Amino acid sequence: MEKILDGNLGRFEMPDVLTFLNMGRRTGVLVLEHPEQESKIFLREGRPIYATSTKDDLRIGNMLVRQGKVKSTELERILERRDPGQKIGQALLQHQILRQDELASFLKVQVSEVIFDTFTWKKGLFSFYDRVPPPETAVTLAMDLQNLIMEGVRRIDERGRLSEVFSDLNMVAEAVANPERVKSSVTLTQDEWQVLFLVDGRRSLSEICRLVGNPDDLTTLQILYRLVSANLVVVVEPLQVRAEVAEAEPDTGQPVPDFTQRATAERKAPPAPAPAPVAVQYSTSVADRRVVDDTREIVSSKAVAYLGLDKIMVGRLVLVEQGKAETSFPLSKDSSTLGRHRNNDIVIADPKVSSFHARIDRAAEGHVIRDLKSRNGTFVNGRRVETAPLKTDDEIRVGTARLRYKVDYTAQAQ
């Protein structure tokens, strides 16, 4: 048994440790220790498959009692009567408290609970031993690591850490995972999918909060924290600030730009006046699927696979201008935003249009437009709307700009 990694949980968080081992596709056992508890997580090619803990609350009997599967007095009686060396699961089967399939399912849930418990550790030591297999009789878990991490972070109240992780809301969120791989293997809640779709490497945290439209930015920041913890998203300084820092030469006495002061100054600066004519610009910046693992048994019932693959739809917006050639804006993303700010997907230079005016989301049955609490409202076929499904030839009006919604192609995904 060879120890190839060790460290202190005061310096490394468990999601980061598991991600590191996953990247190396390591097989072995991760041992975690502090004075009150020891837990072990077995991995196969980087994926956690089995876990045990000395913590009483994580023993299968106590978990069954908490979930109302068995009364504590009945459990004590079963434990007293079981044969020497008989495992508690077998005793529960013998007394018909659980069926075989229920026991297998519950043992997988127990494995996940042991892993989730380690996410709360703020102290302790960890060591990884290479090529150590789980017990031969162990019921193992088959689950994508990012799904496991997302669910673990969902169960932790990390509000106190948000100010530490997101110290400046002018910082930019970037997606780091391949979007097609995420869509094919990760399950997220609808709110989590929505936030992920708005991460494009240009928008700041505050802009994403605005585009999501939650009354409380804290809710959106918590979702962003989960995405960061699962290594789906990273938070960085804006591209312009990074370029300024890279170009600064300290040896000549030129100061490195202060990000916080610069961002504050930008917020206080008056917005540049919009050109008189309405100008619309497209920003060029950066199937029903079966879940074949144990994800559905472990994760929140609100977490779902990507739903955009059951129908292929090609849609666009067409700028309505008399006597001019048609200008089209493809709706190629899962969420496209309209507004006066340069970080929208479709930029509308009109003083009557809000900075982030509206959002068009790809839904299971087509596209849906959502007003983002704009000052002058969003109109579909002359009617002011907050949320409305779009059908081909619908006319959308934001400010004085008129855009017609077109569906060029639709088909069921194979």
Secondary structure, 3 states (H helix, E strand, C coil): CEEEEEEECCCCCHHHHHHHHHHCCCCEEEEEEECCEEEEEEEECCEEEEEEECCHHHCHHHHHHHCCCCCHHHHHHHHHHCCCCCCHHHHHHHCCCCCHHHHHHHHHHHHHHHHHHHCCCCCCEEEEEECCCCCCCCCCCCCCHHHHHHHHHHCCCCHHHHHHHCCCCCCEEEECCCHHHHHHHCCEEHHHHHHHHHCCCCCEHHHHHHHHCCCCHHHHHHHHHHHHHCCCEEEECCHHHHHHHHHCCHHHCCCCCCHHHHHHHHHHCCCCCCCCCCEEEECCCCCCCCCCCCHHHHCCCCEECCCCCCEEEEEEEEECCCCCCCEEEECCCCEEEEECCCCCCEEEECCCCCCCCEEEEEECCEEEEEECCCCCCEEECCEEECEEECCCCCEEEECCEEEEEEEEEEEECC
